[in-house]
């Protein structure tokens, strides 16, 4: 749903991990964006190396900003606000983005909004499907976070979170055990489509009755990760070939079961009719299919951004900045600092 042409122009800058992103939005319209990734530089280490990521952001930032501006067809002087990831994320990476955003905000004399990276993963859906309903439940699943967020009128309440490993983190760790390239999530997803999800019954974390009483909307994937890793090691010790596709499908099924069940329970508990699924792990095909089918049976709407907007990107930060402006949230100020453990209960730092 486009806003009038006089809606604020917002630049978003994302540098929380290994992607350098910038984008410009007007209301709910994405005008242009650019993205650079240092993922290949980290792949040989099996995970993100913070200093490599920080240096890559420094090198990529000028070109990414110029690309977003050029593709948007606007001038920097046309901007009404600057949004940047303030957290959560890697401290060095966040600092690079904040320095760039502060320089622009100071030079252009524009308000600065330090936004929450995790919440932005949900708000980016508005660039595709228009404004969120007044009360929306968001499931954000990524390499570092698994959160259930109640978004209402500019406010955010975290109603559930991971107590240990996030879903994406568990996928990457099992990918390493299976000898798959980094990041493991996409490779496990590909294998799972060829396997039998009922081949093995792996544990579902925090789904027993006593666990649900204490942690009705929280997640835990550490026990699942350990159980799958031990199963694989036991079969390797026996000399038996590992049925990669069946293991991947059964592991993915265990993760999806928990995510879907707890999300739908939360939707009923908080009386919402719309669920947004965001974050890098929302690209997982099994999760997309399972939650769409379960929500349809319950009469709920599910909104999932396209794959290009699921991983870290500039449009999500610009969308969060535009959301803050629409709801009258106060800007952050030039004394804003990076917060690698930024609380989920806020859109703007």
C-alpha positions in Angstrom: 0.0 0.0 0.0 2.0 3.0 -1.2 1.8 6.2 0.9 1.4 9.6 -0.7 4.5 10.9 -2.5 5.2 13.3 0.4 5.7 10.4 2.9 9.1 10.5 4.6 12.1 9.2 2.7 14.1 7.0 5.0 17.6 5.5 4.5 18.4 2.3 6.3 21.9 0.9 7.0 22.5 -2.7 8.1 25.8 -4.0 9.4 24.9 -6.4 12.3 26.9 -9.4 11.0 28.4 -10.2 7.6 26.1 -8.3 5.2 26.5 -4.6 4.5 23.1 -3.3 3.3 21.6 0.0 2.5 18.1 0.9 1.2 15.8 3.9 0.8 12.0 3.6 1.3 9.1 6.0 1.1 6.3 4.7 3.2 5.7 1.1 2.2 7.6 1.4 -1.1 11.2 0.2 -1.5 12.8 2.6 -3.9 16.2 1.0 -4.1 18.8 -1.0 -2.2 22.3 -2.5 -2.4 24.0 -5.3 -0.6 27.5 -6.7 -0.1 28.3 -9.9 1.7 31.5 -11.2 3.2 30.1 -14.7 3.7 32.7 -16.3 1.4 35.5 -14.9 3.5 34.1 -16.6 6.6 33.2 -20.0 5.0 36.6 -21.5 5.4 36.5 -20.8 9.2 33.0 -22.5 9.5 31.5 -19.3 11.0 31.7 -15.5 11.1 35.0 -14.0 12.2 34.1 -10.6 13.8 37.2 -8.7 12.7 36.9 -9.9 9.1 33.3 -8.8 9.1 34.1 -5.3 10.5 36.8 -4.7 7.9 34.5 -5.9 5.1 31.9 -3.4 6.2 34.4 -0.6 6.1 35.4 -1.5 2.6 31.9 -2.0 1.3 30.1 0.9 2.9 30.8 3.7 0.4 29.8 1.6 -2.6 26.7 0.1 -0.9 25.5 3.6 0.0 26.1 5.0 -3.4 24.3 2.0 -5.0 21.2 2.4 -2.9 21.0 6.2 -3.6 21.5 5.7 -7.3 18.9 2.9 -7.6 16.4 5.0 -5.6 16.6 7.9 -8.0 16.9 10.4 -5.1 19.6 12.6 -3.6 21.0 12.3 -0.1 19.7 15.8 0.6 16.1 14.5 -0.1 16.2 12.2 2.9 14.0 12.8 5.9 15.6 10.4 8.3 18.5 7.9 8.8 17.9 4.5 10.3 20.7 2.1 11.3 21.0 -1.1 13.2 21.9 -0.4 16.8 21.7 -4.0 17.9 21.7 -6.9 18.5 24.8 -8.0 16.5 28.6 -8.0 16.5 29.9 -5.0 18.3 32.6 -4.1 15.7 30.2 -4.5 12.8 27.5 -2.4 14.5 30.0 0.3 15.1 30.8 0.6 11.4 27.2 1.1 10.5 26.6 3.5 13.3 29.6 5.7 12.4 28.3 6.0 8.8 24.8 6.7 9.9 25.9 9.4 12.4 28.1 11.1 9.8 25.1 11.3 7.4 22.7 12.4 10.1 25.1 15.2 11.2 26.0 16.3 7.7 22.4 16.4 6.5 20.9 17.6 9.8 18.4 14.7 9.8 17.1 12.6 12.7 18.8 9.4 13.5 16.9 6.2 14.5 18.9 3.3 15.9 16.6 0.4 15.3 16.3 -3.2 16.6 17.7 -5.7 14.1 15.4 -8.5 15.2 12.2 -6.5 15.2 13.2 -5.2 11.7 13.1 -8.7 10.4 9.4 -8.7 11.0 8.7 -5.1 9.9 10.3 -5.6 6.5 7.2 -7.5 5.5 5.3 -4.2 5.2 7.3 -3.4 2.0 5.7 -6.4 0.4 2.3 -6.8 2.0 1.5 -3.3 3.3 0.9 -2.2 6.9 0.7 -4.7 9.7 -2.6 -5.0 11.6 -2.7 -3.1 14.9 -1.9 -6.3 16.7 0.5 -8.7 15.0 2.5 -11.7 16.3 6.0 -12.1 14.7 8.1 -15.2 14.7 11.7 -14.2 14.0 14.1 -17.1 13.4 17.7 -16.5 12.5 21.2 -17.7 13.2 21.3 -16.0 16.5 17.7 -15.4 17.6 14.4 -17.3 17.9 11.8 -14.9 19.2 8.1 -14.5 19.4 7.2 -10.8 19.4 3.8 -9.1 19.9 3.9 -5.9 17.9 1.2 -3.4 18.7 0.9 0.3 17.9 4.6 1.1 17.9 5.3 -1.1 20.9 7.0 -4.5 21.0 6.7 -7.2 23.7 8.8 -10.3 23.6 6.5 -13.1 24.6 8.9 -16.0 23.8 12.6 -16.5 23.2 15.3 -19.2 22.9 16.8 -20.3 26.1 20.0 -21.6 24.4 20.7 -22.3 20.7 18.6 -20.5 18.2 17.1 -22.5 15.4 19.5 -21.3 12.7 22.4 -21.9 15.0 21.4 -25.5 15.6 21.1 -26.0 11.8 24.6 -24.6 11.3 26.0 -26.9 14.0 24.3 -30.0 12.6 25.5 -29.0 9.2 29.1 -29.1 10.4 28.6 -32.5 12.0 27.2 -33.8 8.7 30.2 -32.3 6.9 28.2 -29.8 4.9 29.5 -26.4 3.8 28.9 -23.3 5.9 26.3 -22.0 6.4 24.6 -25.4 7.0 20.9 -24.2 7.0 20.4 -24.0 3.2 22.2 -27.4 2.6 20.1 -29.2 5.3 17.0 -27.6 3.8 17.9 -28.9 0.3 18.6 -32.4 1.7 15.5 -32.5 3.7 13.3 -32.0 0.6 14.6 -35.4 -0.6 14.2 -37.3 2.8 11.6 -38.8 5.0 10.7 -36.5 7.9 9.3 -39.4 9.9 12.4 -41.6 9.5 13.7 -40.7 13.0 12.0 -39.3 16.0 14.3 -36.6 17.4 13.4 -34.7 20.6 11.2 -31.6 20.7 12.6 -29.1 23.2 10.3 -27.6 25.9 7.2 -29.4 24.7 6.6 -31.7 27.7 3.7 -30.7 29.9 5.8 -29.5 32.8 8.0 -27.5 30.4 5.0 -25.9 28.7 3.7 -24.7 32.1 7.0 -22.8 32.8 8.0 -21.9 29.2 4.8 -21.9 27.1 6.3 -19.7 24.3 10.1 -20.2 24.8 12.4 -22.4 22.7 15.3 -24.7 23.3 17.2 -26.4 20.5 20.4 -27.4 22.4 19.0 -30.8 23.4 17.9 -31.6 19.9 21.2 -30.5 18.5 23.1 -32.8 20.9 20.7 -35.8 20.3 21.2 -35.5 16.5 24.9 -35.1 16.8 25.2 -38.2 19.1 23.0 -40.2 16.7 25.3 -39.3 13.8 28.4 -40.1 15.8 27.0 -43.5 16.9 26.3 -44.5 13.3 29.7 -43.4 12.2 31.3 -45.5 15.0 29.3 -48.5 13.7 30.6 -47.9 10.2 27.1 -47.4 8.9 26.5 -44.9 6.1 24.6 -41.8 7.3 21.3 -41.4 5.5 21.8 -37.7 5.0 18.5 -36.8 3.5 16.4 -38.7 6.2 18.5 -37.2 9.0 18.1 -33.7 7.6 14.4 -34.1 7.1 13.8 -35.6 10.6 15.9 -32.9 12.2 14.1 -30.2 10.2 10.7 -31.7 11.2 11.6 -31.5 14.9 12.5 -27.9 14.7 9.5 -26.9 12.6 7.1 -28.9 14.9 8.2 -26.7 17.9 8.2 -23.4 16.0 4.8 -23.9 14.5 3.1 -25.3 17.6 4.3 -22.5 19.9 3.6 -19.8 17.4 0.0 -20.9 16.9 -0.5 -21.3 20.7 0.8 -17.8 21.2 -1.5 -16.4 18.5 -4.5 -17.9 20.3 -3.3 -16.7 23.7 -2.8 -13.1 22.5 -5.8 -13.0 20.2 -4.1 -12.1 17.0 -5.2 -13.0 13.5 -2.0 -12.3 11.6 1.4 -13.9 12.0 4.6 -12.6 10.4 7.5 -14.9 10.0 10.9 -13.3 9.4 14.7 -13.8 9.7 17.2 -15.8 7.8 15.8 -19.2 8.9 12.3 -18.2 7.6 13.7 -19.2 4.2 13.5 -22.8 5.3 11.0 -24.5 3.0 9.7 -27.0 5.6 8.9 -24.2 8.1 7.2 -22.1 5.4 5.0 -25.0 4.3 4.2 -26.2 7.9 3.2 -22.9 9.3 1.2 -21.9 6.3 -0.8 -25.1 6.5 -1.3 -25.0 10.2 -2.4 -21.3 10.2 -4.8 -22.0 7.4 -6.5 -24.7 9.4 -6.8 -22.3 12.3 -8.1 -19.4 10.2 -5.0 -17.3 10.6 -3.2 -15.2 8.1 0.5 -15.9 7.7 2.8 -13.3 6.0 6.4 -14.3 5.1 8.6 -11.9 3.1 10.3 -13.2 -0.1 13.6 -14.9 0.3 15.6 -11.8 -0.6 14.1 -10.0 2.4 14.6 -12.8 4.9 18.4 -12.6 5.3 20.0 -9.4 6.7 19.4 -6.5 4.4 19.0 -2.7 4.2 15.3 -2.6 3.4 14.4 -4.1 6.8 16.2 -1.3 8.6 14.7 1.4 6.4 11.3 -0.2 7.0 11.8 -0.2 10.7 12.8 3.5 10.5 9.7 4.3 8.5 7.6 2.4 11.1 9.1 4.5 13.9 8.3 7.7 12.1 4.7 6.6 11.4 4.2 5.8 15.1 5.8 9.0 16.4 8.7 7.3 18.1 11.5 9.6 19.3 14.8 9.6 17.4 17.9 8.2 19.1 20.3 11.1 19.0 24.0 11.3 18.0 25.1 9.8 21.3 23.6 6.5 20.3 25.9 3.5 21.1 26.0 0.0 19.7 24.2 -2.6 21.9 25.2 -6.1 21.0 22.5 -7.5 23.3 19.8 -4.9 22.6 16.5 -5.9 24.3 13.7 -7.1 22.1 11.0 -4.9 23.7 11.7 -1.8 21.6 11.8 -0.7 17.9 14.2 2.2 18.5 17.1 2.4 20.9 
